[in-house]
Amino acid sequence: MDKEARTIDEILSIKDGHLYVEECDAVKLVEKFGSPIFVISEKMLRSNTRRFKEAFQDNWPEGKVTVMPAIKANVTLSTRRILTQEGAGVDVYSPGELMAALESGADPEVISVNGGGKDREHIRNAIKAGCRITLDDVDELDLIEQVANELNMKAKVRFRVRPDFPNLWRPTAFTLELVPIDLGTQAYKNGIPTEHVIEMGKRALKMKNVELVGFHLHTGRHHDTLWYWQGMMQQYVKLIATLKKEWGGYEPQEVSIGGGFPIPRDPFGRMMNRADAPLFMVFFPIMAFLRILGDRARYATLSSVMQLILTRTPNKKLAPTIEDFAEATMGSFRKAMVKHKLNMKGLHFQLEPGRSLYGNAGIHLSRVLKTKHQKKPIVWNWVLLDTTYFFLTGGTYEQHLHDFIWANKPDARPVMTADIVGRSCYGDRMIPEVRVPELQSGDIIAILDTGAYQEVSASNFNGLPRPATILVNQSSAEVIKRAETLEDVFRRDVVPERLKK
Ligand SMILES: Cc1ncc(COP(=O)(O)O)c(C=O)c1O
């Protein structure tokens, strides 16, 4: 085994034949805290927040830049406190997220209360706390005015807009089919349709207790390129210019561009392979034809062809850096502002990274329970873990294929193709068809880039208690969310007396 130390990224390294997170041995983390566990690096959280702030601020001398991470990506109270210490604002979507943001000491001036279907109480809490409210629906304006009048307070609001993006013609990463991004953005429900926003703005600007402070845009992670962000900025600014004309010269004090930047080792969409469908269409008639040779010949051919076609490799190509995104996004934004003769001086610029801020700060550690092999009728190998994809469902929806490292044997040579599977009764193919070394029960896998959307989406399928989260800070490791117990799993159940007899 190669015992040489080497660096994988800012927080992950290989030392003495083990994976380290900051200065903590991942194997010792499992020995101490059990398996499976989510692990979060404080260093990476702070570093990502600072990099976003500095990179965007360097490209926007005209005004202040505020990073407002989307708390939905990781709602753990301790991680949010770290971001508060870094001076970050917050994008919140629900009453629960608002409570978490306020409890974690975030400055209400830079909390954006976003999301459709806000009810009166949520709006009331947001105004009372002094947060920004980002309007998503037509009817919200009147409700906000009523509540602001009742409280005799001024509500600061922004409109979440829905520009058209005819320039974003490439396929969205959200679907296997070749759906153009501009069609994908139309299907996404959030934001106020432009035909309503014009009229809403005219009304809002006359309201005594409502102050329209600017605009918000979030379209999601449709593409991992600078091209996507440049195209988005052109259309966003064009819409702001149209609204300025419609609203008698209105200029925003602040604009937000939302989130949607990729994780560096971007796992998004890697499970879907656009080549699979045509390959199988060609392959299927051949397989059907092979039946005349008999089952053995057919299965032997299937075995070898399947290994060839299906073996997958996690993404090794890094996405553009935070600094690249900042330069491209702000460059395109500024150019469009100049073109449309809009004021830039003092404009407060905001962004809401979720996956790209939390994603590579987290890993998921799990022990191998056993390996399982068959040679007939088709060769197949399985590595069964003590975790499940029901703990990583944020990635299932987005077809993630995560990179991974065997924490106790990172340099072991791959010898076979196997499905790395979870322990639920489903197929639970967490990382299917990848090359793995010889493994034994007790070996430990580190599934990388699981800091965003994963722990928050974990469910109790099969009655499995959800794992703990451990915060690593240099050589210290602390529980910041304890593992669930079996009692926790059934805590909400209420059994009527008549059923107890
Ligand atoms: C309003 C808003 N802002 C920011 C984000 C974060 O997006 P991402 O995690 O892709 O950066 C989201 C995620 O859905 C969102 O809805």
The ligand as an SDF file (V2000), in Angstrom:
LIG
                    3D

 16 16  0  0  0  0  0  0  0  0999 V2000
  -34.3050   30.9660   -3.7520 C   0  0  0  0  0  0  0  0  0  0  0  0
  -33.1590   30.0480   -3.7550 C   0  0  0  0  0  0  0  0  0  0  0  0
  -31.9190   30.5500   -3.6070 N   0  0  0  0  0  0  0  0  0  0  0  0
  -30.8300   29.7450   -3.5820 C   0  0  0  0  0  0  0  0  0  0  0  0
  -30.9580   28.3810   -3.7230 C   0  0  0  0  0  0  0  0  0  0  0  0
  -29.7060   27.5400   -3.6920 C   0  0  0  0  0  0  0  0  0  0  0  0
  -29.4670   26.8970   -4.9000 O   0  0  0  0  0  0  0  0  0  0  0  0
  -28.1620   26.0180   -5.0870 P   0  0  0  0  0  0  0  0  0  0  0  0
  -28.1100   25.0500   -3.9930 O   0  0  0  0  0  0  0  0  0  0  0  0
  -28.3640   25.3590   -6.4130 O   0  0  0  0  0  0  0  0  0  0  0  0
  -27.0000   26.9510   -5.0700 O   0  0  0  0  0  0  0  0  0  0  0  0
  -32.2160   27.8230   -3.8860 C   0  0  0  0  0  0  0  0  0  0  0  0
  -32.3620   26.3670   -4.0760 C   0  0  0  0  0  0  0  0  0  0  0  0
  -33.3030   25.8370   -4.5340 O   0  0  0  0  0  0  0  0  0  0  0  0
  -33.3590   28.6730   -3.9060 C   0  0  0  0  0  0  0  0  0  0  0  0
  -34.5880   28.1820   -4.0450 O   0  0  0  0  0  0  0  0  0  0  0  0
  1  2  1  0
  2  3  1  0
  2 15  2  0
  3  4  2  0
  4  5  1  0
  5  6  1  0
  5 12  2  0
  6  7  1  0
  7  8  1  0
  8  9  2  0
  8 10  1  0
  8 11  1  0
 12 13  1  0
 12 15  1  0
 13 14  2  0
 15 16  1  0
M  END
$$$$
